[in-house]
Amino acid sequence: DVQLVESGGALVQPGGSLRLSCAASEDTYSSNCWGWFRQVPRKEREAVAAINTGSGRASGRTYYTDSVRGRFMIEQDNSKKVVYLQMNPVTPEDTAMYYCVADARFGCGVLADFENWGQGISVTVTS
């Protein structure tokens, strides 16, 4: 089975920036939709962003939850092998475990039902 591998997690100061990366373990893997979720201990998992990477008219369209819109940007590199989450500026409320997701079962969107999940990577925003 394909694995999604996140990288780039770190401890960063409020107001700073961070870029998370996600790559599939197989070079031939492709997905119609990629996204990011995050979760804080004892809280519900939160959808953060998604990008339509299919071949339809919505290809390239991005989706964001309100709390990150205008601060975060999801993008896919030209090789289509890596998806990034650019976070700038970050706030302490962005502290969470971030999960890369791919393969939306019923259509792409920030709340899509994703089939594949990464193991997660930690982001801590603190001064």
Number of C-alpha atoms within 10 A of each C-alpha: 6 13 16 21 19 24 16 15 18 15 14 18 16 17 14 13 16 20 16 22 21 26 19 21 13 12 10 8 12 15 16 17 25 32 32 27 21 22 19 15 8 6 8 9 15 17 20 25 27 31 26 25 22 18 9 9 8 12 14 17 16 20 20 22 16 10 11 16 12 12 15 21 20 24 23 18 9 8 7 14 17 17 26 22 23 17 20 17 16 23 19 15 12 20 19 21 18 27 25 30 29 27 21 22 13 9 15 26 22 24 19 19 15 20 10 18 20 20 13 22 19 19 21 19 20 16 10
